[in-house]
Amino acid sequence: MKIIRMNPLGNETSGKTAAFFDVQTDDGIILKGFRLVNGSNGIFMSSPDQKGKDGKYYETVTLPKEMKSELEKVALEEFNKMPK
C-alpha cells in the first residue's frame, strides 16, 4: 500500500481532522477518504465512514489490524514530512 494523495488541513478548520489521504493497494485499487485525526492521545488514522439512518457513523473500509497499523505508520510519516 502507498499514499497517493495527502491533503493536510492545517489551521483552516476548527475540527479535529488534521489531513485527508487516499491509498493505493499493490493491486492498483484506490481507497479514498482516510483521515488523520487529532485525538486526546495524539494523531491517529480513521477509516472512511458513512452516516447511517440511525445517525451513527459506520466504517466503509475495514482493514485487518496489522494492515491498519502499518498504514497508520506510513500515513503519519508522510504527514510529518509535509510543510506545516
DSSP file (Angstrom, degrees, kcal/mol; ACC not computed):
  #  RESIDUE AA STRUCTURE BP1 BP2  ACC     N-H-->O    O-->H-N    N-H-->O    O-->H-N    TCO  KAPPA ALPHA  PHI   PSI    X-CA   Y-CA   Z-CA
    1    1 A M              0   0    0      0, 0.0     2,-0.3     0, 0.0    24,-0.2   0.000 360.0 360.0 360.0 144.7    0.0    0.0    0.0
    2    2 A K  E     -A   24   0A   0     22,-2.1    22,-2.8    73,-0.0     2,-0.5  -0.994 360.0-112.1-143.0 152.3    1.1    3.5   -0.7
    3    3 A I  E     +A   23   0A   0     -2,-0.3    20,-0.2    20,-0.2     3,-0.1  -0.699  30.5 176.5 -80.3 124.4   -0.2    7.0    0.0
    4    4 A I  E     +     0   0A   0     18,-2.0     2,-0.3    -2,-0.5    19,-0.2   0.627  69.0  20.9-105.1 -16.6   -1.1    8.6   -3.4
    5    5 A R  E     -A   22   0A   0     17,-1.1    17,-2.0     2,-0.0     2,-0.4  -0.953  57.6-177.1-152.2 131.8   -2.6   11.9   -2.0
    6    6 A M  E     -A   21   0A   0     -2,-0.3    15,-0.2    15,-0.2    -3,-0.0  -0.986   3.6-175.8-129.9 121.0   -2.2   13.7    1.3
    7    7 A N  E     -A   20   0A   0     13,-3.4    13,-1.9    -2,-0.4     2,-0.1  -0.834  10.6-160.3-120.1  91.5   -4.2   16.8    1.9
    8    8 A P  E     -A   19   0A   0      0, 0.0    11,-0.3     0, 0.0    10,-0.1  -0.461   6.9-156.7 -71.9 144.0   -3.3   18.4    5.3
    9    9 A L    >   -     0   0    0      9,-3.0     3,-1.9     1,-0.2     4,-0.2   0.680  20.7-178.3 -94.8 -20.2   -5.9   20.9    6.6
   10   10 A G  T 3   -     0   0    0      8,-0.8     3,-0.4     1,-0.2    -1,-0.2  -0.307  66.9 -27.6  59.1-135.6   -3.6   22.9    8.9
   11   11 A N  T 3  S+     0   0    0      1,-0.2    -1,-0.2     3,-0.0     7,-0.0   0.148 107.8 107.0 -98.8  18.5   -5.5   25.6   10.7
   12   12 A E  S <  S+     0   0    0     -3,-1.9     2,-0.3     2,-0.0    -1,-0.2   0.820  81.0  36.8 -66.9 -31.3   -8.2   26.0    8.1
   13   13 A T        -     0   0    0     -3,-0.4    -4,-0.0     4,-0.2     0, 0.0  -0.812  66.9-139.5-122.5 160.7  -10.8   24.3   10.2
   14   14 A S  S    S+     0   0    0     -2,-0.3    -1,-0.1     2,-0.0    -2,-0.0   0.422  75.8 100.8 -95.2   0.8  -11.7   24.2   13.9
   15   15 A G  S    S-     0   0    0      2,-0.1    -2,-0.1     1,-0.1    23,-0.0  -0.059  85.5-108.8 -76.9-177.2  -12.4   20.5   13.7
   16   16 A K  S    S+     0   0    0     21,-0.0    22,-3.4     2,-0.0     2,-0.4   0.543  80.5 111.8 -92.3  -8.5  -10.1   17.6   14.8
   17   17 A T  E     - B   0  37A   0     20,-0.2    20,-0.3     1,-0.2    -4,-0.2  -0.538  39.5-179.6 -71.4 123.3   -9.3   16.4   11.2
   18   18 A A  E     -     0   0A   0     18,-3.2    -9,-3.0    -2,-0.4    -8,-0.8   0.780  63.2 -12.4 -91.7 -32.6   -5.6   17.0   10.5
   19   19 A A  E     -AB   8  36A   0     17,-1.5    17,-2.6   -11,-0.3     2,-0.4  -0.987  51.6-135.7-164.2 155.2   -5.5   15.6    7.0
   20   20 A F  E     +AB   7  35A   0    -13,-1.9   -13,-3.4    -2,-0.3     2,-0.3  -0.902  30.3 177.3-109.6 147.7   -7.3   13.6    4.4
   21   21 A F  E     -AB   6  34A   0     13,-2.5    13,-1.7    -2,-0.4     2,-0.3  -0.997  21.3-142.7-151.0 156.3   -5.5   10.9    2.3
   22   22 A D  E     -A    5   0A   0    -17,-2.0   -18,-2.0    -2,-0.3   -17,-1.1  -0.863  16.5-150.6-116.6 152.2   -6.0    8.3   -0.3
   23   23 A V  E     -AB   3  31A   0      8,-2.8     8,-3.1    -2,-0.3     2,-0.5  -0.933   4.6-154.8-126.0 142.7   -4.3    4.9   -0.6
   24   24 A Q  E     -AB   2  30A   0    -22,-2.8   -22,-2.1    -2,-0.4     6,-0.2  -0.981  18.4-140.4-116.9 129.5   -3.4    2.6   -3.5
   25   25 A T    >   -     0   0    0      4,-2.9     3,-1.8    -2,-0.5     0, 0.0  -0.290  30.8-102.6 -78.2 169.3   -3.1   -1.1   -2.9
   26   26 A D  T 3  S+     0   0    0      1,-0.3    -1,-0.1     2,-0.1    -2,-0.0   0.734 124.5  57.5 -63.3 -22.1   -0.4   -3.2   -4.5
   27   27 A D  T 3  S-     0   0    0      2,-0.1    -1,-0.3     0, 0.0    -2,-0.0   0.427 123.4-104.9 -88.4   0.2   -3.1   -4.5   -6.9
   28   28 A G  S <  S+     0   0    0     -3,-1.8     2,-0.4     1,-0.3    -2,-0.1   0.503  71.5 144.5  92.1   4.2   -3.9   -0.9   -8.0
   29   29 A I        -     0   0    0      1,-0.0    -4,-2.9    -5,-0.0     2,-0.5  -0.633  40.0-145.0 -79.4 131.9   -7.1   -0.4   -6.1
   30   30 A I  E     -B   24   0A   0     -2,-0.4     2,-0.5    -6,-0.2    -6,-0.2  -0.867  11.5-166.8-102.8 126.8   -7.6    3.1   -4.8
   31   31 A L  E     -B   23   0A   0     -8,-3.1    -8,-2.8    -2,-0.5     2,-0.3  -0.960  13.4-165.0-112.1 121.5   -9.3    3.7   -1.5
   32   32 A K  E     +     0   0A   0     -2,-0.5   -10,-0.2   -10,-0.2    -2,-0.0  -0.736  53.0  44.1-109.5 154.0  -10.3    7.3   -0.8
   33   33 A G  E     +     0   0A   0     -2,-0.3    16,-0.2     1,-0.3   -11,-0.2   0.608  59.4 149.9  98.2  13.8  -11.4    9.2    2.3
   34   34 A F  E     -B   21   0A   0    -13,-1.7   -13,-2.5    -3,-0.3     2,-0.3  -0.466  28.4-158.0 -71.9 153.2   -8.9    8.1    5.0
   35   35 A R  E     -BC  20  46A   0     11,-2.5    11,-3.0   -15,-0.2     2,-0.5  -0.959  20.9-141.1-133.8 151.0   -8.3   10.8    7.7
   36   36 A L  E     -BC  19  45A   0    -17,-2.6   -18,-3.2    -2,-0.3   -17,-1.5  -0.968  31.2-163.0-105.3 128.2   -5.7   11.7   10.2
   37   37 A V  E     -BC  17  44A   0      7,-3.1     7,-2.2    -2,-0.5     2,-0.9  -0.919  21.5-129.1-120.4 136.1   -7.4   12.9   13.4
   38   38 A N  E     + C   0  43A   0    -22,-3.4     5,-0.2    -2,-0.4     2,-0.2  -0.747  41.3 175.3 -81.3 107.0   -6.1   14.9   16.3
   39   39 A G  E >   - C   0  42A   0      3,-2.1     3,-1.5    -2,-0.9     0, 0.0  -0.483  48.4 -95.5-104.9 179.1   -7.2   12.9   19.3
   40   40 A S  T 3  S+     0   0    0      1,-0.3     3,-0.1    -2,-0.2    -2,-0.0   0.738 126.7  44.7 -67.6 -22.0   -6.6   13.4   23.0
   41   41 A N  T 3  S-     0   0    0      1,-0.4    -1,-0.3     0, 0.0     2,-0.2   0.094 127.3 -84.4-107.1  21.2   -3.7   10.8   22.8
   42   42 A G  E <  S-C   39   0A   0     -3,-1.5    -3,-2.1     2,-0.0    -1,-0.4  -0.581  73.1 -25.4 108.6-173.0   -2.2   12.2   19.6
   43   43 A I  E     +C   38   0A   0     -5,-0.2     2,-0.3    -2,-0.2    -5,-0.2  -0.574  61.9 172.6 -81.4 137.1   -2.8   11.8   15.9
   44   44 A F  E     -C   37   0A   0     -7,-2.2    -7,-3.1    -2,-0.3     2,-0.3  -0.926  31.9-104.0-138.7 164.9   -4.5    8.6   14.7
   45   45 A M  E     -C   36   0A   0     -2,-0.3     2,-0.4    -9,-0.2    -9,-0.2  -0.711  26.6-163.7 -93.2 139.6   -5.9    7.2   11.5
   46   46 A S  E     -C   35   0A   0    -11,-3.0   -11,-2.5    -2,-0.3     3,-0.1  -0.986  16.6-131.4-121.7 132.2   -9.6    7.0   10.8
   47   47 A S        -     0   0    0     -2,-0.4   -13,-0.1   -13,-0.2   -14,-0.1  -0.355  42.5 -79.7 -74.4 159.9  -11.0    4.8    8.0
   48   48 A P        -     0   0    0      0, 0.0    12,-2.8     0, 0.0    13,-0.9  -0.308  59.2-175.5 -57.5 142.2  -13.6    6.2    5.6
   49   49 A D  E     -D   59   0B   0     10,-0.3     2,-0.3   -16,-0.2    10,-0.2  -0.912  18.9-151.6-140.2 168.1  -17.1    6.2    7.1
   50   50 A Q  E     -D   58   0B   0      8,-2.3     8,-2.5    -2,-0.3     2,-0.4  -0.998  26.5-112.3-142.9 141.5  -20.7    7.0    6.3
   51   51 A K  E     -D   57   0B   0     -2,-0.3     6,-0.2     6,-0.2     2,-0.1  -0.600  34.0-145.8 -77.9 128.7  -23.6    8.1    8.4
   52   52 A G    >   -     0   0    0      4,-3.5     3,-1.9    -2,-0.4    -1,-0.1  -0.310  30.5 -97.3 -85.9 174.1  -26.3    5.5    8.8
   53   53 A K  T 3  S+     0   0    0      1,-0.3    -1,-0.1     2,-0.1    -2,-0.1   0.734 123.6  60.6 -63.5 -22.2  -30.0    6.1    9.0
   54   54 A D  T 3  S-     0   0    0      2,-0.2    -1,-0.3     1,-0.0     3,-0.1   0.424 118.7-109.9 -86.1   2.0  -29.7    5.8   12.8
   55   55 A G  S <  S+     0   0    0     -3,-1.9     2,-0.2     1,-0.3    -2,-0.1   0.336  81.5 119.6  88.4  -7.6  -27.4    8.8   12.9
   56   56 A K        -     0   0    0     -5,-0.1    -4,-3.5     1,-0.0     2,-0.4  -0.546  64.1-118.7 -88.1 157.4  -24.3    6.7   13.8
   57   57 A Y  E     -D   51   0B   0     -6,-0.2     2,-0.4    -2,-0.2    -6,-0.2  -0.809  26.5-167.0 -99.0 137.7  -21.2    6.6   11.6
   58   58 A Y  E     -D   50   0B   0     -8,-2.5    -8,-2.3    -2,-0.4     2,-0.1  -0.976  26.0-111.5-126.1 136.3  -20.1    3.2   10.1
   59   59 A E  E     -D   49   0B   0     -2,-0.4   -10,-0.3   -10,-0.2     3,-0.1  -0.407  19.4-165.6 -64.0 135.7  -16.7    2.4    8.5
   60   60 A T  S    S+     0   0    0    -12,-2.8     2,-0.4     1,-0.2   -11,-0.2   0.581  80.4  45.9 -96.9 -13.6  -17.0    1.8    4.8
   61   61 A V        -     0   0    0    -13,-0.9     2,-0.5     2,-0.0    -1,-0.2  -0.988  70.0-169.3-129.7 121.5  -13.5    0.2    4.6
   62   62 A T        -     0   0    0     -2,-0.4     0, 0.0    -3,-0.1     0, 0.0  -0.952   6.6-169.7-114.7 124.0  -12.4   -2.3    7.2
   63   63 A L        -     0   0    0     -2,-0.5   -16,-0.0     1,-0.1    -2,-0.0  -0.817  30.8-100.4-110.1 149.3   -8.8   -3.3    7.3
   64   64 A P     >  -     0   0    0      0, 0.0     4,-2.7     0, 0.0     5,-0.2  -0.340  41.7-108.8 -60.6 151.4   -7.1   -6.2    9.3
   65   65 A K  H  > S+     0   0    0      1,-0.2     4,-2.2     2,-0.2     5,-0.2   0.868 117.2  48.1 -53.2 -45.5   -5.4   -4.9   12.5
   66   66 A E  H  > S+     0   0    0      1,-0.2     4,-1.9     2,-0.2    -1,-0.2   0.906 113.6  47.2 -64.7 -42.2   -1.8   -5.4   11.2
   67   67 A M  H  > S+     0   0    0      1,-0.2     4,-2.5     2,-0.2    -2,-0.2   0.890 111.3  51.7 -67.3 -39.5   -2.6   -3.7    7.9
   68   68 A K  H  X S+     0   0    0     -4,-2.7     4,-2.4     1,-0.2    -2,-0.2   0.909 110.3  47.7 -64.7 -42.1   -4.3   -0.8    9.6
   69   69 A S  H  X S+     0   0    0     -4,-2.2     4,-1.9    -5,-0.2    -1,-0.2   0.876 112.9  48.7 -69.0 -35.6   -1.4   -0.2   12.0
   70   70 A E  H  X S+     0   0    0     -4,-1.9     4,-2.3     2,-0.2    -2,-0.2   0.911 112.6  48.1 -67.5 -42.5    1.1   -0.3    9.1
   71   71 A L  H  X S+     0   0    0     -4,-2.5     4,-2.7     1,-0.2    -2,-0.2   0.893 110.1  52.3 -65.2 -39.3   -1.0    2.1    7.0
   72   72 A E  H  X S+     0   0    0     -4,-2.4     4,-2.4     2,-0.2    -1,-0.2   0.905 109.3  50.1 -62.1 -41.6   -1.3    4.4   10.0
   73   73 A K  H  X S+     0   0    0     -4,-1.9     4,-2.1     2,-0.2    -2,-0.2   0.931 113.0  45.6 -61.5 -47.2    2.5    4.4   10.4
   74   74 A V  H  X S+     0   0    0     -4,-2.3     4,-2.3     1,-0.2    -2,-0.2   0.906 113.2  50.3 -64.0 -42.8    3.1    5.2    6.7
   75   75 A A  H  X S+     0   0    0     -4,-2.7     4,-2.6     1,-0.2    -2,-0.2   0.901 110.3  49.1 -64.6 -41.5    0.4    8.0    6.8
   76   76 A L  H  X S+     0   0    0     -4,-2.4     4,-2.4     2,-0.2    -1,-0.2   0.892 110.7  50.7 -65.8 -39.1    2.0    9.6    9.9
   77   77 A E  H  X S+     0   0    0     -4,-2.1     4,-1.0     2,-0.2    -2,-0.2   0.927 113.0  46.0 -61.9 -44.7    5.4    9.5    8.3
   78   78 A E  H  X S+     0   0    0     -4,-2.3     4,-0.8     1,-0.2     3,-0.4   0.904 112.9  50.2 -64.7 -42.3    4.1   11.1    5.1
   79   79 A F  H >< S+     0   0    0     -4,-2.6     3,-0.8     1,-0.2    -2,-0.2   0.894 108.2  52.4 -63.2 -41.4    2.1   13.7    7.1
   80   80 A N  H 3< S+     0   0    0     -4,-2.4    -1,-0.2     1,-0.2    -2,-0.2   0.723 103.8  58.4 -70.6 -20.7    5.2   14.7    9.2
   81   81 A K  H 3< S+     0   0    0     -4,-1.0    -1,-0.2    -3,-0.4    -2,-0.2   0.727  88.5  95.4 -75.7 -23.4    7.2   15.2    6.0
   82   82 A M  S << S-     0   0    0     -4,-0.8     2,-0.1    -3,-0.8    -3,-0.0  -0.378  86.8-104.5 -74.5 145.4    4.8   17.9    4.8
   83   83 A P              0   0    0      0, 0.0    -1,-0.1     0, 0.0    -2,-0.1  -0.445 360.0 360.0 -67.4 140.1    5.4   21.6    5.4
   84   84 A K              0   0    0     -2,-0.1    -2,-0.0    -4,-0.1    -3,-0.0   0.424 360.0 360.0 -96.2 360.0    3.3   23.0    8.2
